[in-house]
Amino acid sequence: METVNKLVSDRPVVVFSKNTCCMSHSIKTLLCDFGVNPTVYELDELPGGKEVEQALLRIGCNPAVPAVFIGGELVGGANEVMSLHLKRNLIPMLRRAGGLWV
C-alpha cells in the first residue's frame, strides 16, 4: 500500500493499467479525450508490478486494473469512472484535482 501511496501522492490523475486490458485502454482514452494527461503505470511493465497489483486488490480494486486515482484518492475502476462521467461529476472532479484546466 505504501508503494501505491507514493505513486499517486503528487500526481493529479493516476491510472494503474495493463497493456492487455481493454477496459484500461478505454479509460485512458476517455481521460485523454478530455485533455487530461494522466500518469499511467502499466503493471505488466512496471518492476514490482505484481506487488502493486496485489496492493490494489487489498484496497478494494477488483479487478485490479484499471484503477483510477484523482487527487490522490481512489475513484475506482472502469464502472466507477463511467458512472461519474454519466452523472457529469467526472470533469468537475478532474478540475478540482488540477488534472484538467479547461
NORZICOR-V457660 format. One record per pair of residues at least 6 apart in sequence whose ideal C-beta (glycine too) atoms are under 8 Angstrom apart, sorted by the first residue. I is the first residue (numbers start at 1). GAP is how many residues later the second one is. If there is no record, write none. Layout:
# NORZICOR-V457660
((I	GAP) (I	GAP))
This chain:
# NORZICOR-V457660
((1	54) (1	57) (1	58) (3	45) (3	48) (3	49) (3	52) (4	12) (4	48) (4	51) (4	52) (4	55) (7	7) (7	32) (7	34) (7	45) (8	6) (8	61) (8	64) (9	63) (11	27) (11	28) (11	58) (11	61) (12	58) (12	59) (12	82) (12	85) (12	86) (12	87) (13	18) (13	23) (13	24) (13	25) (13	26) (13	55) (13	56) (13	57) (13	81) (13	84) (13	86) (14	24) (14	25) (14	26) (14	27) (14	54) (14	55) (15	9) (15	12) (15	13) (15	16) (15	23) (15	24) (15	25) (15	26) (15	51) (15	52) (15	53) (15	54) (16	25) (16	27) (16	36) (16	37) (16	40) (16	45) (16	48) (16	49) (16	50) (16	51) (16	52) (16	53) (17	7) (17	8) (17	10) (17	11) (17	23) (17	24) (17	25) (17	26) (17	48) (17	49) (18	6) (18	24) (18	25) (18	26) (18	47) (19	23) (19	25) (19	26) (20	24) (21	44) (21	45) (23	42) (23	43) (23	54) (23	55) (24	41) (24	42) (24	54) (26	52) (27	39) (27	41) (27	51) (27	54) (28	10) (28	12) (28	38) (30	51) (30	52) (30	55) (31	7) (31	63) (32	6) (34	56) (34	57) (34	60) (34	66) (35	65) (35	66) (35	67) (36	58) (36	63) (36	64) (37	62) (38	30) (38	61) (41	8) (41	11) (42	7) (43	6) (43	7) (43	9) (43	10) (43	21) (43	22) (46	6) (53	11) (53	12) (54	10) (56	8) (56	9) (56	11) (57	7) (59	15) (60	14) (61	6) (61	13) (61	15) (61	16) (62	15) (63	14) (65	12) (66	11) (66	12) (66	15) (67	7) (67	9) (67	10) (68	6) (68	7) (68	8) (68	9) (68	12) (68	13) (69	6) (70	23) (70	24) (70	27) (70	29) (71	22) (71	25) (71	26) (71	27) (71	28) (72	25) (75	6) (75	9) (75	18) (81	9) (84	6) (84	9) (85	6) (91	9) (94	6) (95	6))
